[in-house]
Amino acid sequence: MNPLLKDFSTPFHTAPFSKLKNEHFLPAFKQAISDAKSDIDYIVSNPEVPTFKNTIEALEFAGQQLERISAIFFNLNSAETNDEIQKIAQEVSPLLAEFSNDITL
């Protein structure tokens, strides 16, 4: 199981860096983007009258897993980069840009 896709059972719910491997990131990004898109599709297709809770709050929570994975990855990319991490960044950056564009444009 990919540790990035599970709840962190560490003190203060910090990332379990000792369990993270570079090969975890790309699948985690793809899964988190897919999950966020599903959450947003659900919000958009909700037949209920839009409210703050079922629209704004729901949008706020829709991408939390993706935000968490992004924060971990890009902090590692800044602090402890290597060729493999940079290659992943080149692959994942267009995916994140496309996701962001789908939401905001």
C-alpha positions in Angstrom: 0.0 0.0 0.0 1.2 3.5 -0.9 1.9 5.3 2.4 1.0 8.6 0.8 -2.6 7.4 0.3 -3.1 6.4 3.9 -3.8 8.4 7.0 -0.5 9.1 8.8 -0.4 7.4 12.1 2.7 9.3 13.2 3.0 11.8 16.0 1.2 15.0 14.9 0.2 13.2 11.7 3.5 14.1 10.0 4.6 12.3 6.9 6.3 9.0 7.5 9.4 10.0 5.6 11.2 6.8 6.5 8.5 4.8 4.6 8.3 7.1 1.5 10.0 6.1 -1.7 10.3 8.1 -4.9 8.1 5.5 -6.7 5.2 6.3 -4.3 4.8 9.8 -5.6 3.5 9.6 -9.2 0.9 6.9 -8.4 -0.2 8.9 -5.3 -0.5 12.1 -7.4 -2.6 10.3 -10.1 -4.9 8.7 -7.5 -5.3 12.0 -5.5 -6.1 13.9 -8.7 -8.7 11.3 -9.7 -10.2 11.3 -6.2 -10.4 15.1 -6.2 -12.0 15.2 -9.7 -14.6 12.6 -8.4 -15.3 14.8 -5.4 -15.8 17.9 -7.5 -18.0 16.0 -10.0 -20.1 15.0 -7.1 -20.4 18.6 -5.9 -21.3 19.8 -9.4 -23.9 17.1 -9.9 -25.5 17.4 -6.4 -29.2 17.9 -7.0 -29.7 19.8 -3.7 -29.9 23.5 -3.5 -26.4 24.8 -3.3 -25.4 25.9 0.2 -22.1 27.0 1.8 -21.7 23.6 3.3 -22.4 21.4 0.2 -20.6 23.7 -2.2 -17.9 25.9 -0.7 -16.9 23.6 2.2 -17.1 20.6 0.0 -14.8 22.2 -2.5 -12.4 23.1 0.3 -12.1 19.5 1.3 -12.1 18.0 -2.2 -8.4 18.4 -2.8 -6.9 17.9 0.7 -5.2 14.7 -0.1 -3.7 16.2 -3.3 -2.5 19.2 -1.3 -0.9 17.1 1.3 1.0 14.9 -1.3 2.0 18.1 -3.2 3.3 19.7 -0.1 5.4 16.7 0.9 6.7 16.2 -2.6 7.6 19.7 -3.5 9.3 20.3 -0.1 11.4 17.2 -0.7 12.1 18.5 -4.2 13.4 21.7 -2.7 15.3 20.3 0.3 16.5 16.9 -0.8 16.2 16.8 -4.6 17.8 14.3 -6.9 17.5 13.3 -10.6 14.6 10.9 -9.9 12.6 13.5 -7.9 13.2 16.1 -10.6 12.0 13.7 -13.3 8.9 13.0 -11.2 8.4 16.8 -10.9 8.6 17.2 -14.7 6.0 14.5 -15.1 3.6 15.6 -12.4 3.7 19.4 -12.9 1.6 19.2 -16.1 -0.9 16.9 -14.4 -1.3 19.4 -11.6 -1.6 22.4 -14.0 -4.3 20.5 -16.0 -6.2 19.7 -12.8 -5.9 23.3 -11.6 -7.1 24.6 -15.0 -10.0 22.2 -15.0 -11.1 23.7 -11.7 -10.5 27.4 -12.2 -11.1 28.0 -15.9 
